[in-house]
Amino acid sequence: MALFNPTRDQVRQFFFDTWAKFNANQTLTDLEAIALQIIHMHPEYHGVLDAPERYIEQAYFPEMGETNPFLHMSLHISVLEQVAINQPIGIAPAYQALKLKHGNESDAQHDLMDCLAETIWQAQRDSAPPNSEAYVACLQAKVS
């Protein structure tokens, strides 16, 4: 998988391969181990991951209420990478506070993902770079 700019199919194949390696009791890379934790948080995606030939090309339409499981799991990885390096500054303590608030990692990560999605949407709407201050403010509001 290309490190910084994978294609849609490469991202999907990464999740398919991670699930297949787990099911075959094969050793996972560190990134695959993180992906597997996310996969375990979402048993509703296991059927998708069990059928790569069916879902590798699947289109998802949010306007029709469809969630793209690959995008969703990729966003989990993105926010966990941000937390690991505390970038933007303040995300790591906000994540810890959200884990305490919710009592679990999944809901805390979903809060981070909501704020990330809002920040990206605002940047696209305004044709501007993402506003890290607004992102952290969104996180702090979720903690409160």
Protein Blocks (a to p, Z undefined) as FASTA:
>chain_A
ZZklccfklmmmmmmmmmmmmmnopacdfklmmmmmmmmmmmmlmmmmmmmmlmmmoccd
fknopacfklmmmmmmmmmmmmmnopaehjlmmmmmmmmmnopaklmmmmmmmmmmmmmm
mmmmnopacdfklmmmmmmmmmZZ
